[in-house]
């Protein structure tokens, strides 16, 4: 049961709009089953869709004029927080979002659609086609740097969804030009990656399933003839902060357990390392990536 203001708000929204929108109360509904399939790589590939879960990510989408194909929401859960109530009002009263794309569900159904332990009350269904590099590049704000974005990031077989999502979020914050993913990387559109990326997919160009031939061509174009490919690797004698990171370069981050692939080593022009004290052997992949990318950002700003 809901009580007080939150319960009243949920009941009010629900009663006012139930006549014009779909209401689903059973997790076994076939429509819900199709959404649940999007938690698997096979389902995402087959349907060409993926999920974004939570009010924050939906706000990011709407702020960037990206309209999900469907929004599944629970008024009862959204009404529990001020942010949720504001989003509910935005969807139902102030947004131009098509009403036929809003699907009201009960708490049991919304919990079956998400991966988080406690549902935040809303899940959005989006087309993968709207998040290809060309589309995200067009949505991206102009760089705050006086020169073109220097860093091109290559993720070589990155396997952990949390690392992938954190790296994507950091890459956008550090103003990386583009992220290239080799075929053995974890699916960057999996719910865990999307949640950890916290909205980075909206404006960060991400090219998936890139062959090394395609990566090489992209690096050559980015570096404009002066190919500089830095491979992050513990044990290198070259420190990352001694490198020129304000000129165009590519950075390769290898698999967490096995390190860089032979193909990554073949394309690299130098390996770089982060100094480590107290016999620490290596850093988490996301942490190491952030340290290097922010040194590049620091250098770019110091040269402006």
C-alpha positions in Angstrom: 0.0 0.0 0.0 1.0 3.6 -0.6 0.2 6.3 1.8 0.0 10.1 1.8 1.2 12.3 -1.0 3.1 9.7 -3.0 0.1 7.2 -3.0 -2.3 10.0 -3.9 -0.2 11.2 -6.8 0.2 7.7 -8.1 -3.5 7.0 -8.0 -4.3 10.3 -9.6 -2.0 9.8 -12.5 -3.1 6.3 -13.0 -6.9 7.0 -13.0 -6.5 10.1 -15.3 -4.7 8.2 -18.0 -5.6 4.6 -17.8 -8.4 5.0 -20.3 -6.0 6.1 -23.1 -3.0 4.0 -22.3 -2.2 0.3 -22.1 -2.2 -1.3 -18.6 -0.4 -4.6 -18.1 -0.7 -6.5 -14.8 0.9 -9.9 -15.5 4.6 -10.7 -16.0 3.5 -13.5 -18.3 2.0 -11.1 -20.8 3.6 -11.8 -24.3 4.5 -8.1 -24.7 6.5 -8.3 -21.4 8.2 -11.5 -22.6 9.6 -9.6 -25.7 11.0 -6.9 -23.5 12.6 -9.5 -21.1 14.3 -11.0 -24.1 16.3 -7.7 -24.5 18.3 -8.8 -21.4 20.1 -11.3 -23.7 22.5 -10.5 -26.6 20.5 -12.7 -28.8 17.3 -10.9 -28.0 18.8 -7.5 -28.6 20.3 -8.6 -32.0 17.1 -10.2 -33.1 14.8 -7.3 -32.3 17.3 -4.5 -32.9 16.4 -3.0 -29.5 17.9 -2.5 -26.1 16.8 -1.2 -22.6 17.6 1.8 -20.5 16.3 1.5 -16.9 15.6 4.2 -14.4 14.3 7.8 -14.3 17.7 9.4 -14.7 18.4 7.7 -18.0 14.9 8.6 -19.3 15.5 12.2 -18.4 18.7 12.2 -20.4 16.9 10.7 -23.4 14.1 13.2 -23.3 16.5 16.1 -22.7 18.2 15.1 -26.0 14.9 14.7 -27.9 15.3 10.9 -28.1 11.9 9.3 -27.9 11.9 5.6 -26.8 9.8 3.2 -28.7 8.1 2.2 -25.5 8.2 3.3 -21.9 7.0 0.8 -19.2 6.3 2.6 -16.0 4.8 2.0 -12.6 3.1 5.1 -11.1 3.2 3.6 -7.6 7.0 3.2 -7.7 7.7 6.5 -9.5 5.5 8.4 -7.0 7.8 7.4 -4.1 10.4 10.0 -4.9 10.3 13.7 -5.9 12.4 12.9 -9.0 10.0 10.1 -10.0 6.9 12.3 -9.5 8.5 15.0 -11.6 9.2 12.5 -14.4 5.7 11.1 -14.2 4.3 14.6 -14.6 6.7 15.3 -17.5 5.5 12.2 -19.3 1.8 12.6 -18.8 1.3 16.3 -18.8 4.2 18.3 -20.2 5.9 16.0 -22.7 4.9 15.6 -26.3 5.7 11.9 -25.9 3.1 9.8 -27.8 0.6 8.3 -25.4 0.4 5.0 -27.2 4.1 4.4 -26.4 3.4 4.7 -22.6 2.6 1.3 -21.0 1.5 1.4 -17.4 2.4 -1.7 -15.4 2.1 -2.8 -11.8 5.1 -3.3 -9.4 5.3 -7.0 -10.1 5.7 -6.4 -13.8 8.2 -3.6 -13.7 10.4 -5.6 -11.3 10.3 -8.4 -13.9 11.6 -6.0 -16.6 14.6 -4.7 -14.7 17.9 -6.1 -13.4 18.3 -3.9 -10.3 17.4 -5.4 -7.0 14.9 -2.6 -6.3 13.1 -1.2 -9.4 13.1 2.5 -10.0 9.8 2.3 -11.7 10.5 2.9 -15.4 12.1 1.0 -18.2 12.6 2.4 -21.8 12.9 0.4 -25.0 15.1 2.0 -27.6 16.3 1.1 -31.2 19.9 0.2 -31.5 19.9 2.1 -34.8 19.5 5.5 -33.0 22.8 5.0 -31.2 25.2 4.3 -34.0 28.3 6.5 -34.1 26.8 8.8 -36.8 23.8 9.5 -34.7 25.6 10.1 -31.4 28.2 12.3 -33.1 25.4 14.5 -34.4 23.9 14.9 -30.9 27.2 15.6 -29.2 27.9 19.2 -28.0 30.9 21.0 -29.6 34.2 20.3 -27.9 35.4 22.7 -25.2 38.9 22.2 -26.5 40.4 24.6 -29.1 41.8 21.7 -31.1 40.1 18.5 -32.3 39.6 15.8 -29.6 42.9 14.1 -29.4 42.0 10.7 -27.9 40.6 7.7 -29.8 39.9 4.8 -27.4 40.2 1.1 -28.4 38.8 -1.5 -26.1 40.4 -4.9 -26.9 38.3 -7.8 -25.6 37.1 -6.0 -22.5 34.9 -8.5 -20.7 33.5 -7.0 -17.5 30.2 -5.0 -17.9 31.0 -2.7 -15.0 34.4 -1.8 -16.4 32.9 -1.2 -19.8 30.1 1.1 -18.5 32.5 3.0 -16.3 35.0 3.4 -19.1 32.3 4.7 -21.5 31.1 7.2 -18.9 34.7 8.4 -18.3 35.4 8.6 -22.0 32.5 11.0 -22.5 33.5 13.0 -19.5 37.2 13.2 -20.8 36.0 14.2 -24.3 37.2 11.2 -26.2 36.6 11.4 -29.9 35.3 7.9 -30.3 35.4 4.4 -28.7 36.1 1.4 -30.9 35.2 -2.1 -29.6 36.7 -5.3 -30.9 34.3 -8.3 -31.5 35.3 -10.0 -28.2 34.2 -7.1 -26.0 31.1 -7.5 -23.8 28.0 -6.1 -25.4 28.0 -2.4 -24.7 24.2 -2.4 -24.9 23.6 -4.9 -22.1 21.6 -3.5 -19.2 24.5 -3.7 -16.8 26.8 -1.7 -19.2 24.1 0.8 -20.0 23.4 1.4 -16.3 27.1 1.8 -15.4 27.6 4.2 -18.4 24.9 6.5 -16.9 23.8 8.0 -20.1 27.1 8.1 -22.0 25.5 6.1 -24.9 23.5 9.2 -25.8 26.4 11.4 -26.9 29.5 9.2 -27.1 30.3 7.6 -30.5 30.8 3.9 -30.0 31.7 1.6 -32.9 31.1 -2.0 -32.1 32.5 -5.3 -33.5 35.4 -3.5 -35.2 37.9 -5.6 -37.1 41.6 -4.7 -36.7 41.6 -3.6 -40.4 38.8 -1.2 -39.7 40.5 0.0 -36.5 43.8 0.6 -38.3 42.0 2.7 -40.9 40.2 4.7 -38.3 43.4 5.3 -36.4 45.2 6.5 -39.5 42.4 8.9 -40.3 42.3 10.2 -36.7 46.1 10.7 -36.4 46.3 12.3 -39.8 49.4 10.5 -41.0 51.4 10.5 -37.7 50.1 7.2 -36.4 50.5 7.0 -32.6 48.9 4.0 -30.9 49.7 3.7 -27.2 49.1 0.4 -25.5 48.4 0.5 -21.7 50.4 -2.2 -20.1 51.8 -2.7 -16.6 55.6 -3.1 -16.7 56.3 -0.7 -19.5 59.3 1.6 -19.0 57.4 4.6 -20.5 55.2 6.5 -18.1 51.9 7.8 -19.4 52.4 11.4 -18.3 55.7 11.6 -20.3 53.8 11.1 -23.5 52.4 13.8 -25.9 48.7 13.3 -25.3 47.4 16.6 -26.6 48.2 15.6 -30.2 46.0 13.0 -31.9 46.6 9.5 -30.5 44.9 6.1 -30.0 44.8 4.3 -26.6 44.4 0.6 -26.4 43.0 -1.0 -23.2 43.3 -4.8 -23.2 41.3 -7.6 -21.6 41.2 -7.6 -17.8 42.5 -11.1 -17.3 44.6 -11.8 -20.4 45.9 -8.4 -21.4 46.2 -7.1 -25.0 45.7 -9.4 -28.0 48.5 -10.1 -30.5 46.6 -7.8 -32.9 46.7 -5.0 -30.4 50.5 -5.4 -30.0 50.9 -5.4 -33.8 49.2 -2.1 -34.2 50.7 -0.4 -31.1 53.6 2.0 -31.6 54.5 2.2 -27.9 53.4 0.8 -24.6 52.8 3.0 -21.6 52.4 2.3 -17.9 51.1 4.0 -14.7 53.6 4.1 -11.8 52.6 1.7 -9.0 53.9 1.7 -5.4 53.8 -1.0 -2.7 54.1 -4.0 -5.0 50.7 -3.4 -6.6 50.9 -5.3 -9.9 48.1 -3.5 -11.8 45.1 -1.2 -11.6 41.5 -2.0 -12.6 41.0 -1.4 -16.3 38.5 1.4 -15.8 40.7 3.2 -13.2 43.7 3.0 -15.5 41.8 4.2 -18.5 40.5 7.2 -16.5 44.0 8.2 -15.3 45.4 8.2 -18.8 42.4 10.0 -20.4 42.4 12.7 -17.8 46.1 13.3 -18.4 45.3 13.8 -22.0 42.5 16.2 -21.1 44.9 18.1 -18.8 47.5 18.4 -21.5 45.0 19.6 -24.0 43.8 22.3 -21.7 47.3 23.4 -20.8 48.0 23.9 -24.5 44.9 25.9 -25.2 
